[in-house]
């Protein structure tokens, strides 16, 4: 692949650059770019936030976004093999957790099914942001679980004084991983540029025993069809002047990964993304900044049988615009308001006939206006937000299916009461509406990789949720802590229910049918839980410690538990930093998960996952050189994720070593 050669060539080139470039200094002030007010992580009012960046992010990057974020507070991973794992926030997944790239919809089809990978590259990310709660609603009415924003810096907003960047190569023993990534930033006159890329190849990963829980049948010690192949290359450039900036970028990504089911199918995916981003920092009436974004995405993936025969082709073409007007002190208020539009054409058609055997070709249009305002009243910072949105879904005429339109209103109100230096109480309430997704309305066919025959309901209603949240935190000093509790009550919650029948590819009942029939239905649901975290000396040299716990319960009212709910977890992380050494050991204990839905039978056993991370950084001429090694699953436990659709047959990887070299300049 041309991308692979580009990445490897630049990695080699970067190894010889210390004589040419100055070391790149990083700003330790972490700002959440997905917050319209640009506030720091500790100043989030309407939603608790977590930002991964720098060495912390680099040490957690995995083969999928779910694996990268799966140990964060309140976040789990869907765990559908190594290639496809999406983040689950507070027990909510799919369309209720929005994935953004630089503040714009990633526009893949990962929310449709657990076997679909997120088309965003963690290896090239410079920052990953997690927002939980109502502030996420400003990016889409359906994001009642929260959002994840992957920031790659592909469109620069500041001029670099010299060329700087980073390159990394690493090897993993458990899956023969060979990967490399890089990014470069530079400028000439008032033109800034950025280049990044990534390549990764892994074989089927090793497991502690047999794939099927409690069985001694099949292959031992390795999970069949769990390989991954990924290549990505992105480039961007901006004109930067005193009034602001305007820039463009393009990224192409190719991904091929196995589906670890009996059929041993696999997915070939490719996506090309074009973005335009600009900001004007000039006064206009009450506003002091105008920001605009445009994004165009062409996504395609083909589900193939083990011999390479294509079964279903998924296509999604999307175009999104976002325009925001921000103001500082206007009668004591600061805030941001704007408009957002999105159009897409999605289909899942049979590869051999082109028929709509899964999801018909459907055009969706979304138009929204939104606002977020904030004001300080003594020791209290109050914030309020609202979003009005219309969503229409219209299948092509030949499918003879009805057009649906939904009018959505979301609103939030919250406040932070500052009790003293670093201490604060936070509370928020929000109302949110979500339009049923295309597949929930119109699906009527087999889905090869998940082995389900999905049947949508064209009469689904708008999903309505009420969300309460309370938090307490201490964010200054060496000893810091936070506590979050939440309650979501959802009317017309959309869910997929297995009706117990096996069917063939035509949807006809068969005792030994290849597919399980899944029907999209609605019912009232309640999701509640909490999170707690205590940390000591997280950002200075010497010893550090962190302890955390999270729990969430989700039920269909009077109908039992929702499926695939995360296990309750507790964890401890101990670290030591001195000079160039950075060493951590983390222990996460997940409790037995026996809160099963009616369609589930497998109780996920408790497990304890221990990871060890050691790195050493030292200067070499004008370059920072980092050697690192990680031992994952040190106790070699048979780990099965309660959030995985394949939890009974797909364990996580056995004990393995990851080692590599990183150069920053």
BAMIPA-313977 format. One record per residue (C-alpha): residue in one letter; x negated, y, z negated. Coordinates in steps of 0.001 Angstrom, whole numbers, padded with zeros to 6 digits, always signed. Layout:
REM BAMIPA-313977
aXYZ
...
This chain:
REM BAMIPA-313977
x+000000+000000+000000
x-001201+003501+000780
x-000136+004632-002692
x-002233+001983-004379
x-005320+002975-002435
x-004708+006643-003240
x-004405+005977-006954
x-007468+003760-007160
x-009552+006123-005066
x-008680+009063-007253
x-009332+007023-010393
x-012829+006241-009142
x-013330+009835-008039
x-012274+011095-011462
x-014906+008951-013157
x-017571+011107-011499
x-015996+014500-012142
x-017380+015449-015607
x-020100+017593-014006
x-017541+019635-012103
x-014659+020440-014436
x-014094+021805-017923
x-012227+019899-020600
x-008501+020525-020678
x-007228+021885-023989
x-003733+020866-024999
x-001242+023078-026814
x-000066+021388-030002
x+003236+023312-030034
x+005799+020898-028621
x+008813+022515-026958
x+011872+020505-025897
x+012324+021536-022271
x+015791+019939-022096
x+017007+022452-024698
x+018361+025482-022803
x+016947+027773-025509
x+013489+026207-025278
x+013303+025533-029020
x+010655+023501-030790
x+011370+019937-031900
x+011918+020961-035545
x+014386+023721-034577
x+016983+021547-032834
x+020414+022405-034198
x+022976+020645-032060
x+021030+017400-031750
x+018108+015727-033477
x+015213+015473-031029
x+012085+013429-030594
x+009297+014376-028229
x+006600+011921-027130
x+003496+013503-025647
x-000291+013272-025637
x-001977+010252-027179
x+001238+009096-028870
x+002968+008800-025509
x-000003+007144-023836
x-000158+004470-026553
x+003534+003593-026113
x+003893+003546-022324
x+005242+000173-021225
x+006425-001408-017995
x+009859+000250-018325
x+011430+003296-019952
x+013284+001067-022409
x+010059-000611-023539
x+008348+002782-023906
x+011074+004173-026187
x+012389+001007-027844
x+010704+001604-031213
x+011818+005219-031635
x+014306+006226-034314
x+017829+005295-033226
x+016676+003945-029849
x+016759+000332-028639
x+015966-001303-025300
x+018305-003309-023074
x+015519-005861-022524
x+016545-007381-019171
x+013091-008811-018463
x+009945-006769-017897
x+011120-004823-014859
x+014472-003486-016055
x+014931-002167-019568
x+016945+000974-020230
x+017047+002960-023493
x+020103+002454-025719
x+020806+005317-028122
x+022809+004633-031276
x+024377+001550-029739
x+025553+003385-026608
x+024197+002593-023163
x+024897+002878-019455
x+026614+006055-018296
x+026834+007330-021890
x+023052+007833-021997
x+021886+010227-019294
x+018395+009882-017828
x+016828+013102-016526
x+013620+013867-014688
x+012437+017419-015330
x+015961+018345-016421
x+017691+016873-013342
x+019608+013625-012958
x+017309+010729-012048
x+020087+009619-009617
x+019372+005889-009654
x+021906+003126-010383
x+020406+001922-013683
x+023584+002849-015581
x+025579+000376-013472
x+023988-002813-014798
x+021243-003951-017177
x+019276-005585-014362
x+018714-002234-012593
x+015464-000421-013382
x+015243+003287-014189
x+013684+005035-011173
x+011409+007217-013268
x+007742+006526-013886
x+006681+006644-017570
x+003007+006227-016668
x+002915+009629-014925
x+004962+011399-017613
x+003348+014173-019628
x+006240+014357-022094
x+009372+012304-022806
x+012186+013917-024772
x+015029+012162-026599
x+018109+014204-027497
x+020850+012589-029531
x+024190+014237-030007
x+026250+017078-028599
x+023543+019335-027101
x+023041+016617-024504
x+026553+017392-023234
x+025249+020489-021473
x+023712+018130-018903
x+026829+016062-018325
x+030126+015433-020067
x+029497+011704-020244
x+026311+011854-022321
x+027982+011163-025673
x+025105+008877-026672
x+022401+011374-025753
x+019834+011864-023053
x+016244+011082-022175
x+014273+013658-020196
x+011036+012566-018490
x+008791+015590-017878
x+005968+015106-015364
x+004877+018687-014660
x+005115+018009-010944
x+006218+021605-010226
x+003722+023832-012101
x+004958+026967-013873
x+001531+028328-014919
x-001787+028725-013118
x-004642+026444-014165
x-007941+028203-014786
x-009746+025158-013468
x-008923+021709-012129
x-007854+019457-014982
x-006196+016118-015308
x-006306+012605-016589
x-006875+009125-015232
x-006362+005758-016885
x-006964+002103-016083
x-005875-000821-018236
x-005523-004607-018307
x-003024-006749-020233
x-003662-010372-021122
x-000077-011538-021662
x+000986-010854-018066
x-002327-010271-016244
x-001399-006593-015997
x-003586-004445-013787
x-002532-000818-013765
x-003926+002642-013171
x-002454+006124-013235
x-003623+009698-012831
x-002559+013315-012606
x-004432+016384-011386
x-003565+020078-011807
x-005267+023004-010134
x-004692+026364-008512
x-006016+028684-005837
x-005149+032371-006054
x-001445+032437-007032
x-000698+028905-005739
x-000693+026086-008292
x-000629+022416-007309
x-000095+019040-008945
x-000781+015456-007868
x+000080+012262-009746
x+000323+008561-009064
x+000635+005151-010604
x+000200+001536-009588
x+000990-001529-011671
x+000994-005259-011001
x+001963-007918-013523
x+002552-011652-013293
x+005219-013609-015173
x+004595-012916-018854
x+003724-015508-021482
x+006148-016378-024274
x+005610-018155-027633
x+007663-021246-026775
x+010586-022131-024523
x+012740-019516-022831
x+016088-020896-024035
x+016570-020475-027777
x+016584-023799-029652
x+015823-025776-026498
x+012832-027754-025296
x+013916-027796-021672
x+012369-025839-018825
x+008977-024181-018630
x+007120-023659-021898
x+004866-020712-022560
x+005870-018520-019606
x+009021-016674-018529
x+009747-017430-014878
x+010591-014525-012563
x+009410-011795-014960
x+006780-010267-012647
x+006649-006563-011716
x+005076-004502-008917
x+005240-000710-008879
x+003652+002102-006865
x+004429+005799-007179
x+002951+008968-005721
x+004090+012550-006319
x+002898+015982-005239
x+004112+019482-006025
x+003118+023105-005584
x+004297+026507-006850
x+003930+030171-006084
x+003330+031845-009441
x+003418+035598-009897
x+004268+038116-012593
x+008011+037831-011906
x+008060+034051-012356
x+007567+031060-010075
x+009137+028977-007332
x+007921+025525-006338
x+008723+022262-004597
x+007781+018625-005100
x+008247+015221-003535
x+007862+011767-005044
x+008099+008316-003529
x+008440+005255-005715
x+008557+001561-004829
x+009368-001151-007340
x+009731-004915-007044
x+010542-007029-010064
x+011900-010438-010951
x+015215-011223-012624
x+014586-013942-015258
x+017772-015938-014719
x+018227-019480-013389
x+018608-018142-009845
x+015166-016418-010062
x+016369-013583-007867
x+014445-010334-007584
x+015017-006680-006713
x+013245-004521-004128
x+013749-000845-004924
x+012556+002382-003362
x+013392+006006-004025
x+012326+009299-002458
x+012988+012439-004456
x+012721+016097-003429
x+012939+018926-005973
x+012899+022701-005933
x+012409+024620-009170
x+012167+028338-009843
x+012418+030973-012557
x+012738+034749-012388
x+011830+036657-015538
x+013418+040007-014696
x+016187+041829-016514
x+019622+041617-014901
x+022495+043026-016937
x+022349+041143-020269
x+020077+038399-018898
x+016300+038285-019035
x+015673+035034-017149
x+017258+033209-014221
x+016324+029586-013565
x+017395+027430-010656
x+016864+023803-009691
x+017769+021745-006635
x+017250+018030-006308
x+017834+015573-003472
x+017444+011832-003979
x+017595+008881-001607
x+017786+005628-003557
x+018075+002066-002260
x+017593-001356-003762
x+018232-004834-002439
x+019020-007815-004638
x+017399-010869-003108
x+017611-014577-003719
x+014498-016530-004735
x+013637-017310-001096
x+013878-013618-000136
x+017360-013732+001413
x+019089-010400+000668
x+022424-010623-001181
x+023565-007090-001977
x+022280-003667-000938
x+022790-000735-003318
x+022535+002785-001916
x+022856+006144-003636
x+022306+009516-001968
x+022601+012431-004361
x+022200+016206-004232
x+022234+018322-007397
x+021974+022045-008138
x+021622+023835-011453
x+021572+027607-012041
x+021141+029068-015547
x+021090+032599-016902
x+019343+033106-020247
x+019379+036075-022559
x+017547+037041-025714
x+019014+039326-028367
x+022439+040457-027174
x+024287+041756-030229
x+022367+039202-032231
x+023120+036280-029899
x+020670+034359-027744
x+021799+031799-025270
x+022054+030296-021844
x+024931+029776-019418
x+025166+028421-015935
x+026706+026276-013244
x+025870+022771-012083
x+027011+020809-009027
x+026350+017229-007978
x+027431+015230-004963
x+026643+011591-004325
x+027546+008720-002048
x+027212+005313-003668
x+027800+001819-002319
x+027009-001806-003113
x+027609-003810+000055
x+027019-007401+001093
x+023695-007601+002948
x+024909-010158+005491
x+028255-008618+006451
x+028196-005014+005210
x+031509-005639+003483
x+032332-003958+000172
x+032055-007219-001734
x+030769-005434-004846
x+031495-001661-004816
x+032916+000226-001795
x+031219+003294-000349
x+032451+006127-002573
x+031783+009868-002529
x+031663+011649-005887
x+031695+015410-006456
x+031081+017136-009776
x+031300+020890-010461
x+030646+022338-013905
x+030113+025554-015825
x+028471+025514-019249
x+027213+027789-022005
x+025185+027550-025203
x+024967+030461-027663
x+023111+030829-030951
x+023049+033475-033698
x+021450+033843-037120
x+023625+034797-040097
x+021221+035217-042993
x+019855+031769-043793
x+022268+030048-041397
x+021663+029590-037670
x+024943+028878-035885
x+025250+027434-032403
x+028168+026720-030107
x+028419+025247-026643
x+031042+024371-024053
x+031258+022705-020654
x+034102+022648-018111
x+033760+020063-015368
x+035794+018505-012569
x+034842+015103-011165
x+036360+013455-008097
x+035728+009975-006722
x+036910+009100-003225
x+036310+005732-001528
x+036023+005782+002255
x+039377+005552+004014
x+038911+002009+005389
x+038933+000574+001860
x+042479+001862+001187
x+041693+002787-002425
x+043052+005868-004203
x+041078+009049-004790
x+040752+009936-008471
x+040075+013351-009999
x+039274+014123-013624
x+039245+017454-015440
x+036778+017387-018310
x+036189+019725-021230
x+033404+019344-023772
x+032619+021626-026700
x+030300+021630-029679
x+029819+023648-032847
x+026929+023314-035234
x+024738+025040-037745
x+021432+024887-039575
x+021264+026114-043163
x+017644+026930-043997
x+017122+026199-047687
x+013485+027191-047923
x+010143+026617-046262
x+010786+023705-043898
x+013955+022490-045648
x+017275+022535-043811
x+020741+021033-043674
x+022314+020568-040232
x+025807+019646-039168
x+027678+019549-035878
x+030983+018569-034360
x+031718+018018-030695
x+034518+017024-028371
x+033576+015290-025139
x+035269+013742-022124
x+033802+011255-019648
x+035118+010322-016219
x+035086+006580-015443
x+032136+005634-013235
x+032583+004477-009648
x+031975+000807-010440
x+034383+000923-013412
x+037128+002111-011060
x+036512+000252-007813
x+034202-002755-008355
x+035626-005999-006978
x+032944-008530-006225
x+029934-010575-007289
x+026823-009106-008848
x+024012-011553-008105
x+021453-010519-010716
x+023805-010364-013709
x+025795-013408-012488
x+029108-011603-013025
x+032097-011008-010777
x+033092-007449-011680
x+036670-006249-011335
x+037286-002540-011844
x+040542-000795-012668
x+041570+002095-010450
x+043971+003317-013193
x+041348+004009-015881
x+041883+007207-017854
x+039428+009827-019046
x+037311+008705-021999
x+037683+011123-024955
x+035298+011264-027906
x+035026+013160-031175
x+031515+013238-032625
x+030494+014272-036148
x+026890+014521-037267
x+025129+015551-040473
x+021369+015854-040973
x+018950+016905-043663
x+015273+017483-043027
x+011942+018753-044269
x+009655+019801-041404
x+006704+021535-043087
x+003755+020295-045130
x+002059+016931-045040
x+005110+015108-046381
x+008096+015384-044033
x+011403+013571-043768
x+014737+013518-041986
x+018108+011873-042527
x+020881+011633-039926
x+024375+010165-040226
x+026901+010146-037393
x+030441+009102-036493
x+031886+008833-032960
x+035564+008137-032402
x+036390+007383-028781
x+039803+007075-027165
x+040081+005120-023902
x+036581+003671-024322
x+035702+001838-021093
x+034140-001609-021530
x+033557-004796-019585
x+035220-007914-020951
x+034417-011455-019875
x+037746-013255-019537
x+036255-016735-019948
x+036728-017814-016315
x+034060-018969-013899
x+034589-017941-010278
x+032905-018328-006891
x+031652-015506-004661
x+035222-014915-003438
x+036570-014492-006971
x+038392-017825-006973
x+038453-019822-010206
x+036026-022782-010255
x+034988-024875-013253
x+031341-024719-012201
x+031581-021299-010533
x+028408-019264-010120
x+029821-016062-011654
x+031478-015081-014924
x+034512-012868-014342
x+034224-009438-015995
x+037149-007008-016180
x+036860-003278-016909
x+039307-002281-019649
x+039959+000525-022146
x+040575+000674-025881
x+039885+002947-028856
x+036380+002530-030320
x+034454+003734-033356
x+030677+004034-033540
x+028979+005043-036784
x+025576+004744-038384
x+022532+006512-039709
x+018790+007018-039427
x+016113+007913-041954
x+012439+008717-041528
x+009675+009624-044007
x+006203+010606-042789
x+002922+011759-044309
x+000060+013595-042591
x+001149+012825-039040
x-000922+015505-037294
x-004207+015786-039196
x-007292+013694-039842
x-007356+011078-042566
x-004736+008518-043526
x-001161+008828-042293
x+002016+006898-042940
x+005544+006677-041573
x+008555+004668-042684
x+011919+004551-040950
x+015243+002753-040822
x+018189+002888-038425
x+021574+001231-038195
x+024622+001589-035952
x+027926-000276-035831
x+030376-000114-032936
x+033839-001646-032840
x+036846-001691-030586
x+039591-000707-033003
x+041497-003850-034084
x+039681-005872-031392
x+036330-006660-032978
x+032778-005578-032221
x+031457-004069-029031
x+028985-006391-027269
x+025196-006037-027241
x+024927-003997-030429
x+021415-003313-031794
x+020162-005003-034923
x+019553-002892-038016
x+015846-002138-038365
x+013263-000964-040867
x+009688-000092-040002
x+006376+001091-041381
x+003442+002640-039543
x+000026+003238-041123
x-002675+005237-039401
x-006180+006591-039782
x-007824+009395-037819
x-011408+010480-038230
x-013533+012259-035644
x-012777+010352-032440
x-011116+007344-034069
x-007346+006926-033955
x-006059+003650-035414
x-002508+002574-036245
x-000700-000551-037312
x+003066-000642-036989
x+005511-003156-038435
x+009153-003277-037315
x+011541-005725-038944
x+014868-006282-037187
x+017584-007945-039222
x+019699-010872-038095
x+022426-009558-035771
x+025646-011522-036248
x+028117-008710-035472
x+029248-010367-032252
x+031886-009390-029735
x+034593-011875-028790
x+032676-012805-025627
x+029382-013456-027474
x+028267-016669-029172
x+024535-016241-029842
x+023434-014775-033185
x+020102-012985-032769
x+017596-014131-035434
x+015658-011636-037518
x+012095-010911-036423
x+009051-008927-037487
x+006993-007271-034778
x+003475-006131-035658
x+001413-004023-033254
x-002154-002826-033696
x-003626+000140-031811
x-007286+001222-031880
x-008835+003992-029794
x-012043+005995-029790
x-012505+009333-028010
x-015785+011104-027434
x-017030+013883-025156
x-019223+013038-022213
x-020473+016213-020584
x-017200+018063-019854
x-014920+015027-020070
x-013081+013382-022962
x-013563+009597-022728
x-011131+007327-024582
x-011505+003584-024969
x-008407+001886-026339
x-007179-001574-027274
x-003766-002765-028416
x-002628-006083-029813
x+001119-006438-029390
x+003264-008930-031319
x+000326-009791-033551
x+002321-012475-035429
x+003290-014157-032134
x+006993-014118-033027
x+009806-015385-030811
x+011535-012016-030413
x+015003-011757-028926
x+016721-008398-028584
x+020363-008225-029653
x+020882-005547-026981
x+019816-007839-024129
x+022411-009455-021872
x+019943-012377-021630
x+019022-012581-025324
x+019627-016339-025504
x+017343-017171-022581
x+014854-014285-022354
x+012461-013809-025296
x+009986-010961-025424
x+006290-011502-024683
x+003980-013447-026978
x+000898-012005-028671
x-001234-010169-026144
x-004121-007749-025758
x-004016-004534-023734
x-007313-002718-023194
x-008295+000226-021077
x-010170+003451-020420
x-008792+006997-020184
x-010623+010081-018925
x-009311+013597-019606
x-010928+016676-018135
